[in-house]
Amino acid sequence: MAEIRTIYNAINEGNVMKRYVDLRNIKIESRNDLLKTCQVFRNPKFETFRIIYMRNNSIINYESITSKLPNSCNVFRVKANTPYLKDIKGFEDINRRMYRLGANGYYLQHNHPSGNAKASIEDMILTERLSKNVKGFKGHIIIDHGTYAWIEKDNRTGKLKAENNILIEYLPTLNTQDVIKDSPLLHKTISSRNELARLMYDVKHSNNYSCLVLTSATNNIRLFQELPNTFINMSYRQIGGYIKNRCINTGSIRAFLATMDRPFFERAKDLVKLGYVTDCIAYMITKDKSEIIEGADKESIDQDIFKSLNINKKKLMNKEGEDLSI
């Protein structure tokens, strides 16, 4: 099979932490101290939630929780029908660890691979539940790229408040690879089929190839690859596994296929139905534009493949009874 060609990859592997970091005994006397210390945890690939245990103004330990997904992190593994019991057990575990460590306070920290440092509703709910059930809450910082968000208790009302997308002026932003930093794809987004079609006109390719485009939660392009049309002849499970792994490696949650090859498009539509792909189009290039011939049978361009794969688990079975789930 002809090789897959990577035209653009927005992730610089050199900026991703790959080793254990010991933060013990580091002094945290202000929000800025915490911000500087936590920059080592920036990661454009997946979310990780951390509890940083403090004794007075010194870090004495921290623990990390991650689902290795670009847009979610299951801090508490909740079983169906028993969410409150599972939550209580989680809070008790943290309280016991606070006691064993001799901690009298803690910070929360996690990252947003999308680069949008805004506290979500889920972030606020989780912070509130932890702060109410585990004494010693000092603040929650959300980082990544060139901004951060800060959640703290209002001294007057006792309620949580958030400051979002605060610019980090004195720290370097997360750069892309030097070889592609001037690529026209760097600031491109895909939020509609028309934008996908326009991209195909701008990035022309061989008739023997189709295109895979991956985007972040904020619709920014993270990966653009040319796939040989024979790529689609693999099993759905193999194709889905490849796309899911590329999403994990690039911090992407949406995958788009664009092709001028009819057999490729027909199988791509099935990949959309199974949840492996967000959307696909068949298109043709005219003199001055790219024209959409047909799209997948779906209503939303915003399908998150990680959520759709979870929802479609029961559907991931072919006619022969083969399990197609990843």
C-alpha positions in Angstrom: 0.0 0.0 0.0 1.2 3.5 -0.8 2.5 5.4 2.2 0.4 7.9 4.3 1.7 11.5 3.9 1.6 13.9 6.8 1.2 17.4 5.4 0.8 19.1 8.8 1.1 18.2 12.4 0.5 20.9 15.0 2.0 19.0 17.9 5.6 19.6 18.9 6.7 16.5 20.8 9.5 18.4 22.5 6.9 20.4 24.4 5.2 17.4 25.9 6.3 16.2 29.3 7.6 12.6 29.1 9.2 12.1 32.5 8.3 12.2 36.2 8.7 15.6 37.8 9.4 16.0 41.5 7.7 19.1 42.9 8.2 18.4 46.6 9.5 21.2 48.8 8.7 23.9 46.1 7.3 27.0 47.8 4.0 28.3 46.6 3.2 31.7 48.1 1.1 33.2 45.4 -1.1 32.3 42.4 1.9 33.3 40.1 4.1 30.8 41.9 1.6 28.1 41.2 1.3 29.2 37.6 5.0 29.0 37.0 5.4 25.7 38.7 2.5 24.1 36.8 3.8 25.1 33.3 5.7 21.8 33.3 2.3 20.1 33.1 1.2 21.7 29.8 0.2 19.0 27.4 -1.5 19.5 24.0 -2.6 15.9 23.7 -4.8 15.0 26.7 -6.2 16.2 29.9 -4.7 15.3 33.3 -6.3 16.3 36.6 -3.9 16.8 39.6 -4.3 17.3 43.3 -1.3 19.2 44.8 -1.0 18.6 48.5 0.4 21.4 50.6 1.8 21.8 54.1 1.7 25.5 54.8 3.4 27.0 51.7 5.3 23.9 50.6 4.3 21.2 48.1 4.6 17.9 49.9 3.2 15.6 47.2 0.8 15.4 44.3 -1.2 12.8 42.4 -2.4 12.7 38.8 -5.6 11.3 37.2 -6.0 11.0 33.5 -8.2 9.2 31.0 -5.7 9.9 28.2 -8.4 11.7 26.2 -8.1 15.2 24.7 -11.3 16.7 26.2 -12.3 14.8 29.4 -10.9 13.3 32.5 -12.9 11.0 34.8 -11.7 12.1 38.2 -14.1 9.7 40.0 -15.0 6.4 38.3 -18.7 6.4 38.9 -20.7 3.2 38.6 -24.2 3.3 37.2 -26.9 3.8 39.9 -24.4 4.5 42.7 -22.8 7.9 41.9 -23.0 9.3 45.4 -21.5 6.3 47.1 -18.6 6.3 44.6 -18.1 10.0 45.1 -18.1 9.7 48.9 -15.4 6.9 48.7 -13.3 9.2 46.5 -13.5 12.1 48.9 -12.6 9.8 51.8 -9.6 8.5 49.9 -8.4 12.1 49.4 -9.0 13.0 53.1 -7.1 9.9 54.2 -4.2 10.9 52.0 -4.2 14.4 53.4 -4.0 13.0 56.9 -1.2 10.5 56.0 0.9 13.3 54.3 0.3 15.8 57.1 -1.2 18.2 54.5 -3.2 21.2 55.7 -4.2 22.4 52.2 -4.3 21.5 48.5 -4.5 23.1 45.0 -6.3 21.5 42.0 -4.8 21.7 38.6 -5.7 20.5 35.1 -5.0 21.4 31.5 -7.1 22.1 28.5 -5.4 20.7 25.3 -7.7 22.8 23.1 -5.9 26.0 24.3 -9.2 27.5 25.6 -8.4 28.2 29.2 -12.0 28.7 30.3 -13.5 26.9 33.3 -16.3 24.7 32.1 -19.5 24.0 34.0 -18.1 20.6 34.8 -14.9 22.2 36.1 -16.9 24.4 38.4 -19.1 21.5 39.7 -16.1 19.2 40.4 -14.3 22.0 42.2 -17.3 22.8 44.3 -17.8 19.2 45.3 -14.2 18.7 46.2 -13.9 21.9 48.1 -17.0 21.1 50.2 -16.0 17.5 51.0 -12.2 17.9 51.4 -11.1 20.8 53.7 -8.1 22.9 52.8 -9.0 24.0 49.2 -6.7 26.9 48.1 -7.6 27.3 44.4 -7.9 25.5 41.1 -5.7 26.5 38.1 -6.5 25.5 34.5 -3.6 25.8 32.1 -2.4 25.2 28.6 -0.8 27.3 25.8 -0.6 31.0 26.5 -3.5 31.5 28.9 -4.9 30.1 32.2 -8.0 30.2 34.3 -8.3 30.5 38.0 -11.1 29.2 40.3 -11.3 30.3 43.9 -13.7 31.0 46.8 -15.1 34.4 47.1 -14.2 35.6 50.6 -17.4 37.6 50.9 -20.0 35.1 49.6 -18.2 31.8 50.1 -19.1 30.8 46.6 -16.8 29.8 43.8 -15.8 32.3 41.2 -13.7 31.9 38.0 -11.4 34.2 36.0 -11.0 32.9 32.5 -8.5 33.1 29.6 -5.9 35.2 31.6 -3.0 36.0 29.3 0.4 34.6 30.4 2.7 37.5 29.3 5.9 36.3 30.8 5.9 32.6 29.8 6.4 31.1 26.3 3.4 29.8 24.5 3.2 26.3 23.2 4.9 26.5 19.8 4.4 24.2 16.8 7.2 22.4 15.1 9.7 24.7 13.4 9.2 23.0 10.1 5.5 23.9 9.9 5.3 27.0 11.9 4.6 29.1 8.8 2.1 26.6 7.4 -1.2 28.2 6.1 -2.9 25.4 8.1 -1.7 26.7 11.4 -4.7 29.0 12.1 -7.3 27.1 10.0 -10.5 25.8 11.6 -13.1 23.3 10.4 -16.6 24.0 11.7 -18.6 23.2 8.5 -18.6 21.1 5.4 -18.0 24.2 3.3 -14.8 25.0 5.3 -13.7 21.4 4.7 -14.3 21.7 1.0 -12.5 25.0 0.8 -9.5 23.4 2.5 -9.5 20.7 -0.2 -9.2 23.4 -2.8 -6.4 25.1 -1.0 -4.4 21.9 -0.4 -4.6 20.1 -3.7 -3.5 16.4 -3.8 -3.2 13.4 -6.1 -6.4 11.7 -7.4 -5.0 8.5 -5.9 -5.2 10.0 -2.4 -8.0 11.1 0.0 -7.6 13.4 3.0 -7.8 12.9 6.8 -8.2 16.1 8.8 -8.3 16.1 12.6 -9.4 19.1 14.8 -9.3 20.1 18.4 -12.3 20.9 20.6 -12.0 24.5 19.3 -12.0 23.3 15.7 -8.4 24.1 15.0 -6.6 21.8 12.6 -4.2 19.5 14.5 -3.3 17.0 11.7 -3.7 16.9 7.9 -2.8 13.7 6.2 -3.1 12.3 2.7 -4.3 8.7 2.7 -3.9 6.4 -0.3 -7.4 5.4 -1.6 -6.5 1.8 -0.8 -6.4 2.7 2.9 -10.1 2.4 3.0 -9.9 -1.3 2.1 -8.7 -2.2 5.6 -11.3 -3.4 8.2 -13.5 -0.8 9.9 -11.8 -1.7 13.2 -8.3 -1.1 11.8 -9.3 2.2 10.2 -11.1 3.3 13.4 -8.1 2.3 15.5 -5.7 4.3 13.3 -7.9 7.4 13.5 -8.5 7.2 17.2 -4.8 6.8 17.9 -4.0 9.8 15.7 -6.6 11.8 17.6 -5.0 10.9 20.9 -1.5 11.7 19.7 -2.6 15.2 18.4 -5.1 16.2 21.1 -8.0 16.0 18.6 -11.6 15.0 19.1 -13.0 15.3 15.6 -12.0 13.5 12.4 -13.0 14.4 8.8 -12.5 12.5 5.6 -12.6 14.2 2.2 -12.3 12.3 -1.1 -12.9 12.3 -4.8 -13.0 8.5 -4.9 -16.5 7.0 -4.8 -15.6 3.6 -3.2 -13.6 5.5 -0.5 -16.6 7.7 0.2 -19.1 4.8 0.5 -17.0 3.2 3.2 -16.3 6.5 4.8 -20.0 7.0 5.3 -20.1 3.8 7.3 -17.3 5.0 9.5 -19.4 8.1 10.3 -22.3 5.9 11.2 -20.2 3.8 13.5 -18.8 6.9 15.2 -15.1 6.5 14.1 -15.4 9.7 11.9 -17.1 13.0 12.6 -18.1 13.7 8.9 -17.0 12.9 5.4 -17.6 14.5 2.0 -17.2 13.5 -1.6 -16.1 16.6 -3.7 -14.8 17.7 -7.0 -12.5 20.5 -8.0 -13.8 23.0 -10.6 -11.9 25.9 -12.1 -12.2 28.2 -9.0 -13.6 26.2 -6.1 -14.1 22.8 -4.5 -17.7 21.6 -4.9 -19.4 19.2 -2.5 -21.0 16.3 -4.3 -22.4 14.5 -1.3 -21.9 14.3 2.5 -22.5 11.6 5.1 -26.1 11.0 6.3 -25.8 13.0 9.5 -27.1 16.2 11.1 -24.2 17.5 13.2 -20.7 18.6 12.3 -19.7 18.6 16.0 -19.6 14.8 16.6 -16.9 14.1 19.2 -15.6 10.7 18.1 -14.7 9.6 21.7 -18.3 10.3 22.9 -19.8 8.8 19.8 -17.7 5.6 20.1 -19.0 5.2 23.6 -22.6 5.8 22.6 -22.4 3.5 19.6 -20.8 0.5 21.3 -23.9 -1.6 20.7 -23.9 -0.7 17.0 -20.2 -1.7 16.5 -21.0 -5.1 15.2 -21.0 -6.1 11.6 -23.3 -8.5 9.8 -21.1 -11.4 10.6 -21.2 -10.6 14.3 -17.6 -9.3 14.4 -16.9 -6.8 17.3 -15.8 -3.6 15.6 -15.3 -1.6 18.8 -11.8 -0.4 19.7 
